[in-house]
Amino acid sequence: MNFVKALVAAGLVAASTSAFAADITGAGATFPFPIYSKWADAYKKETGNGLNYQSIGSGGGIKQIQAKTVTFGATDAPLKAEQLEKDGLVQWPMVMGGIVPVVNLEGVKPGEMVLDGETLANIYLGKITKWDDAAIKKLNPSVKLPSDAIAVVRRSDGSGTTFNFTYYLSEASADWKSKIGFNTAVEWPVGVGAKGNEGVSGNISQTKNSIGYVEYAYAKQNKLTYTGMVNKAGKTVQPTVEAFQSAAGNADWAKAPGYYVILANQPGDKSWPMTAATFILMHKEPTDKAASAEAIKFFKWSFEKGGKMAEELDYIPMPDSVVKLIEKTWSADIKS
């Protein structure tokens, strides 16, 4: 996908119509791009102020905010408190969503197929190579599975979606944990790399017998076939707002330094196992204070008016109690 065309179409690249408003620039995670795009469009209509957000992956977003080339960075892999301190950054969660496995299998409908963490890990380890493998058949006795080879697709860029996906695989598979581990980029044993949630979505759409992982909004928008999952409680769940909320409900944001919370593999019968938050990064002492203040206005507006829009795309808004904590963080830690 041509990012510039996509951003222009989404209304994300827009010069401010106010002579006094500073342009807000951001870069990073592709996971929240659909909702940031929707918010930016609505915000521009309401205020006349534009947002330029580059959907380049969490790794790129972290690098750009560290280099002070953007007003804010966006990442799905939260930075630890010591890293934030070192870089003079403030971090907070903006919205939550779910990561889903997606497949391109003839005759298989969305949600019809089920996987569990160990089977998913073994596919990405290259131990399960055919769709009619005994482990997949056991989970899907009534699904017609081809004997074809599995075409594995994964991210090629530094990605918070990968961080959360591999964190979950490490929780679900001792083999994955010891051999690969979790990070924004890992040494993948198998698979073809694609850039961004956009790239993985496109690759899955075009490749028969493929499997990948994307943020749920991309699966919906691109009409991809997502799978159900067996969660930590041993229950089969589908990716729904209720399942994402169930996982998010276990998060104790108030006690987490720098709001560092990983929502993967949470307990609960209804919890979706690959739920994740996406985070904003800003400098405590911004070089452009006007742009920084404008960005905070946008985020405040998004919290106040963007909840319904988030839910329409199957994201989960941050609870009011957490928004209050975040607003205190802004006034205490960001100099404007």
VMD Tcl script that draws the C-alpha trace (Angstrom):
set ca {
  {0.00 0.00 0.00}
  {1.26 3.50 -0.81}
  {1.36 5.05 2.67}
  {1.26 8.65 1.44}
  {-1.85 7.97 -0.67}
  {-3.43 6.09 2.23}
  {-2.69 8.90 4.65}
  {-4.04 11.54 2.30}
  {-7.19 9.48 1.71}
  {-7.64 9.09 5.46}
  {-7.25 12.81 6.02}
  {-4.18 12.19 8.15}
  {-1.89 14.44 6.15}
  {-3.47 17.81 6.46}
  {-2.04 21.24 6.99}
  {-3.62 23.14 9.83}
  {-6.22 25.66 8.72}
  {-5.57 27.76 11.81}
  {-2.73 30.24 11.54}
  {-1.89 29.69 15.21}
  {-2.21 25.92 15.53}
  {0.97 23.89 15.31}
  {1.06 20.84 13.05}
  {0.92 17.60 15.03}
  {3.34 15.00 13.70}
  {3.50 11.40 14.86}
  {4.93 8.10 13.69}
  {4.94 4.47 14.70}
  {2.63 1.54 15.26}
  {0.47 0.24 12.41}
  {-1.80 -1.54 14.96}
  {-3.78 1.67 15.86}
  {-3.60 3.29 12.41}
  {-7.29 2.64 11.55}
  {-8.53 4.36 14.72}
  {-5.97 7.20 14.67}
  {-7.05 7.81 11.07}
  {-10.72 7.94 12.06}
  {-10.03 10.23 15.03}
  {-7.84 12.55 12.93}
  {-10.54 12.90 10.29}
  {-13.23 13.74 12.88}
  {-10.88 16.08 14.78}
  {-10.01 18.02 11.63}
  {-13.71 18.46 10.78}
  {-14.42 19.72 14.29}
  {-11.35 21.90 14.93}
  {-9.73 22.53 11.54}
  {-6.47 21.13 12.92}
  {-4.67 18.34 11.09}
  {-2.52 15.41 12.13}
  {0.31 13.86 10.12}
  {0.76 10.27 11.34}
  {3.15 7.89 9.60}
  {2.17 4.24 10.02}
  {5.71 2.82 9.96}
  {5.80 0.25 12.77}
  {6.53 0.59 16.49}
  {10.31 0.29 16.06}
  {10.32 3.27 13.69}
  {8.07 5.27 16.02}
  {10.41 4.75 18.98}
  {13.43 5.80 16.88}
  {11.69 8.95 15.58}
  {10.60 10.19 19.01}
  {14.07 9.47 20.42}
  {15.51 11.53 17.54}
  {12.95 14.31 18.22}
  {11.80 14.34 14.59}
  {8.09 13.96 15.54}
  {5.79 15.40 18.21}
  {4.86 11.92 19.40}
  {5.86 8.33 18.82}
  {3.45 5.39 18.90}
  {4.32 1.86 19.98}
  {2.53 -1.36 20.88}
  {5.65 -2.54 22.73}
  {5.75 -0.35 25.84}
  {9.11 0.94 27.01}
  {10.21 0.06 30.56}
  {10.44 2.82 33.17}
  {14.28 2.95 33.08}
  {14.28 3.43 29.28}
  {11.67 6.20 29.54}
  {13.80 7.91 32.18}
  {16.95 7.60 30.06}
  {15.26 9.13 27.00}
  {13.28 11.77 28.93}
  {9.98 10.34 27.71}
  {6.44 10.05 29.03}
  {4.35 7.01 28.01}
  {0.67 6.18 28.28}
  {-1.82 3.70 26.75}
  {-4.16 5.25 24.16}
  {-6.47 2.40 23.17}
  {-6.64 -1.40 23.30}
  {-7.37 -4.05 20.70}
  {-6.81 -7.66 19.72}
  {-4.30 -9.46 17.53}
  {-5.74 -12.35 15.50}
  {-4.32 -15.21 13.46}
  {-5.60 -14.95 9.87}
  {-5.65 -17.68 7.24}
  {-6.41 -17.98 3.52}
  {-7.94 -21.45 3.18}
  {-10.52 -22.32 0.56}
  {-13.95 -22.96 2.05}
  {-13.00 -21.89 5.59}
  {-15.08 -19.03 7.01}
  {-14.04 -16.42 9.62}
  {-14.05 -17.93 13.13}
  {-14.71 -21.46 11.84}
  {-11.18 -22.69 12.49}
  {-9.63 -22.86 15.98}
  {-5.98 -22.79 17.06}
  {-4.23 -22.91 20.41}
  {-0.98 -21.24 21.46}
  {1.21 -24.32 21.21}
  {-0.02 -25.23 17.71}
  {0.43 -21.64 16.55}
  {3.97 -21.60 18.00}
  {4.79 -24.90 16.27}
  {3.60 -23.50 12.91}
  {5.90 -20.47 13.38}
  {8.74 -22.75 14.57}
  {8.42 -24.74 11.35}
  {7.53 -27.93 13.25}
  {4.01 -28.04 11.76}
  {4.27 -27.61 7.99}
  {1.02 -29.01 6.52}
  {-2.57 -27.88 7.07}
  {-3.75 -31.43 7.73}
  {-1.22 -31.96 10.54}
  {-2.63 -34.08 13.38}
  {-2.45 -31.17 15.88}
  {-4.56 -28.89 13.64}
  {-6.99 -31.73 12.80}
  {-7.50 -32.48 16.50}
  {-8.57 -28.87 17.13}
  {-10.72 -28.79 13.96}
  {-12.43 -32.18 13.50}
  {-15.25 -30.76 11.36}
  {-13.16 -28.44 9.15}
  {-12.05 -29.68 5.74}
  {-8.28 -29.14 5.83}
  {-6.09 -29.37 2.71}
  {-2.87 -31.42 2.72}
  {-1.02 -28.39 1.29}
  {2.05 -26.77 2.82}
  {1.42 -23.84 5.19}
  {2.66 -20.51 3.79}
  {3.78 -18.62 6.91}
  {3.67 -14.81 6.85}
  {5.21 -12.58 9.55}
  {6.30 -9.00 10.02}
  {9.57 -7.83 8.46}
  {9.75 -4.53 10.37}
  {10.26 -3.74 14.07}
  {6.73 -4.21 15.30}
  {4.74 -3.95 18.52}
  {2.25 -6.40 17.02}
  {5.16 -8.86 16.77}
  {6.20 -8.02 20.36}
  {2.73 -8.94 21.67}
  {2.34 -11.95 19.36}
  {5.73 -13.43 20.32}
  {5.13 -12.59 24.01}
  {1.97 -14.73 23.79}
  {3.81 -17.57 21.98}
  {6.48 -17.48 24.74}
  {3.72 -17.83 27.34}
  {2.01 -20.67 25.46}
  {5.07 -22.65 24.34}
  {8.20 -23.49 26.37}
  {9.92 -24.42 23.11}
  {9.21 -20.96 21.62}
  {10.33 -19.24 24.83}
  {13.69 -21.05 24.95}
  {14.48 -20.86 21.21}
  {13.01 -17.55 20.04}
  {11.66 -15.44 22.92}
  {9.79 -12.18 22.41}
  {10.69 -8.78 21.02}
  {9.65 -6.24 18.38}
  {11.84 -8.24 15.96}
  {12.97 -11.86 16.38}
  {14.98 -14.45 14.44}
  {12.07 -16.13 12.68}
  {12.73 -19.81 11.88}
  {10.31 -19.76 8.91}
  {8.09 -17.47 6.90}
  {7.92 -14.60 4.45}
  {8.24 -11.07 5.85}
  {5.77 -8.26 5.13}
  {5.85 -4.65 6.31}
  {3.18 -3.41 8.69}
  {-0.25 -4.82 9.47}
  {-1.08 -3.50 5.99}
  {1.61 -5.64 4.34}
  {0.68 -8.83 6.21}
  {-3.03 -8.28 5.36}
  {-2.18 -7.84 1.66}
  {0.08 -10.88 1.60}
  {-2.53 -13.14 3.24}
  {-5.23 -11.92 0.81}
  {-3.07 -12.88 -2.16}
  {-1.51 -16.13 -0.91}
  {-3.50 -19.38 -0.77}
  {-2.90 -21.67 2.23}
  {-1.24 -18.86 4.16}
  {-1.31 -17.87 7.84}
  {-0.35 -14.56 9.46}
  {-1.18 -12.32 12.42}
  {-2.73 -8.84 12.29}
  {-4.60 -6.36 14.42}
  {-8.31 -7.26 14.33}
  {-9.41 -4.01 12.59}
  {-7.23 -5.00 9.60}
  {-8.78 -8.48 9.50}
  {-12.26 -6.92 9.44}
  {-11.48 -4.17 6.94}
  {-9.76 -6.57 4.55}
  {-12.39 -9.31 5.06}
  {-9.71 -11.79 6.13}
  {-10.52 -15.17 7.67}
  {-9.56 -14.94 11.35}
  {-9.42 -18.01 13.61}
  {-10.83 -18.66 17.06}
  {-8.35 -19.40 19.87}
  {-8.18 -21.67 22.91}
  {-7.35 -19.29 25.78}
  {-5.43 -19.71 29.06}
  {-8.58 -21.07 30.77}
  {-8.86 -23.76 28.08}
  {-11.97 -22.19 26.55}
  {-12.48 -21.57 22.83}
  {-13.07 -17.85 22.24}
  {-13.70 -15.65 19.22}
  {-12.16 -12.16 18.73}
  {-14.91 -9.87 20.01}
  {-14.96 -6.61 21.98}
  {-16.28 -8.61 24.96}
  {-13.31 -11.02 24.75}
  {-10.82 -8.12 24.44}
  {-12.50 -6.33 27.38}
  {-12.32 -9.47 29.49}
  {-8.54 -9.62 29.02}
  {-8.15 -5.86 29.53}
  {-10.18 -6.01 32.73}
  {-7.26 -7.72 34.51}
  {-4.88 -4.81 33.92}
  {-3.73 -2.84 36.97}
  {-2.64 0.37 35.22}
  {-2.40 2.43 38.43}
  {0.43 0.29 39.84}
  {2.43 -0.08 36.62}
  {5.42 2.34 36.28}
  {5.15 4.06 32.90}
  {1.87 2.15 32.39}
  {3.93 -0.89 31.40}
  {1.25 -3.60 31.08}
  {1.18 -6.62 28.75}
  {-2.35 -7.95 28.17}
  {-1.43 -11.22 26.41}
  {-2.50 -14.57 27.89}
  {-4.64 -13.09 30.66}
  {-6.80 -15.41 32.81}
  {-10.60 -15.57 32.46}
  {-12.99 -17.87 30.61}
  {-13.90 -15.16 28.09}
  {-10.45 -13.53 27.62}
  {-8.96 -13.25 24.14}
  {-5.34 -14.42 24.55}
  {-3.74 -11.86 22.21}
  {-5.16 -8.60 23.54}
  {-2.82 -5.60 23.53}
  {-2.68 -1.90 24.34}
  {-1.02 0.66 22.10}
  {1.00 3.49 23.62}
  {1.96 7.11 22.96}
  {5.46 8.44 23.68}
  {6.23 12.14 24.17}
  {9.15 14.14 25.54}
  {8.91 15.54 29.06}
  {10.61 18.68 27.77}
  {9.51 19.03 24.14}
  {11.53 21.20 21.77}
  {8.33 22.48 20.14}
  {6.04 23.25 23.07}
  {3.21 24.56 20.86}
  {3.07 21.32 18.83}
  {3.26 19.29 22.05}
  {0.35 21.23 23.59}
  {-1.66 20.74 20.37}
  {-0.98 16.98 20.46}
  {-2.21 16.77 24.07}
  {-5.39 18.59 22.98}
  {-5.91 15.96 20.26}
  {-5.36 13.06 22.69}
  {-7.69 14.66 25.26}
  {-10.35 15.07 22.55}
  {-9.84 11.44 21.46}
  {-10.38 10.18 25.01}
  {-13.47 12.37 25.46}
  {-15.14 11.91 22.07}
  {-13.46 8.96 20.38}
  {-14.77 6.03 22.41}
  {-17.69 5.18 20.12}
  {-15.48 5.47 17.03}
  {-12.99 3.07 18.65}
  {-15.72 0.54 19.41}
  {-17.01 0.75 15.83}
  {-13.60 -0.56 14.72}
  {-13.55 -3.16 17.54}
  {-10.95 -1.37 19.63}
  {-11.50 -0.92 23.38}
  {-11.41 2.62 24.78}
  {-9.34 3.16 27.92}
  {-11.52 3.13 31.07}
  {-12.40 6.56 32.54}
  {-10.39 5.79 35.68}
  {-7.25 5.25 33.56}
  {-7.92 8.40 31.48}
  {-7.98 10.41 34.73}
  {-4.58 8.94 35.69}
  {-3.20 9.77 32.22}
  {-4.43 13.38 32.40}
  {-2.62 13.76 35.75}
  {0.52 12.36 34.10}
  {0.29 14.98 31.33}
  {0.01 17.92 33.72}
  {2.71 16.57 36.07}
  {5.31 15.37 33.55}
  {5.02 17.26 30.24}
  {6.25 20.86 30.18}
  {4.27 23.00 27.77}
}
mol new
graphics top color blue
foreach p $ca { graphics top sphere $p radius 0.5 }
foreach p [lrange $ca 0 end-1] q [lrange $ca 1 end] { graphics top cylinder $p $q radius 0.2 }
display resetview
